[in-house]
Amino acid sequence: MTIIGNFIGGKITFSASNETIPVYDPATGKVVRELTQSTADEVAQAIGVAHAAFAEWSKTSPLRRARVLFNFKALMEQHRDELAALIVSEHGKVWSDALGELTRGIEVIEFACGIPHLLKGEYSPNVGGGVDSYSLMQPVILRP
């Protein structure tokens, strides 16, 4: 039986709880995988890692962000059949619907590849009596 762990900090981790949650094939009702049940401390660790990653990502240049998104899109396209098979087995969708869902997801990623262009902000000169107006887009820093 395949046991699926958590992806935290760039690596797969399995819970110290040794408890699992069954994943059923909706077509047959059989258990096909199990997920590890995380402890509260493991969830807190994952949240901490995500906050640290966000702090680093917010310093990433728009060009680098676009490259990451384009690479993500390429990986989704490269593994389309594998991902569709997972959707079919875990959600009970027919193959064509699973491929359609993936296509929509890839289209969203493709749209997001253009987001760095929107991060530039805007400038409007002389909006009134010698007054210029501009906006500067900056990431929101969330504090835990």
Steps between C-alpha positions, in 0.01 A plus 500: 500500500637840403524742788510867408690737726502877531719721280665741744809706434573330168485142624247228573446444871295238679320574822629383834137414585512182287129559429370498144188609314371270225462625141225312317462433130151642443433251220567189709481619860838336570778669694776584249728722710537635850592849617701557813306676778708795619536612859427858607876563533559375143228730369658792688838408349349498148344842562834634624682370192233658276538837677877485454460407132260790451749744650765379253259487203389860563860608428508309170520713186203501261714341228598210727136456609392477136769239430386290794140514377601411142698201634199393708279521190749289302505235775119487505496449123781243513318292765146555369417129468634412845304784660184407310536140622520625861187712451315201353603269785440746785196691375326245280496730198503362148826544307374783277372697801831451683691628196262796475560585865875488443470717191309762696766488772780540247316798348483664844876446544561647154296807592695533827826501301402852393443621855849652536396752234221611733741549790649809336245740641392807308583867455265783400668839456328828576175358636426841644679829560860376478416174678619165366346172612675166514452161657769253601405135538662330798434162659297485816711365785291281726606462858430168675 
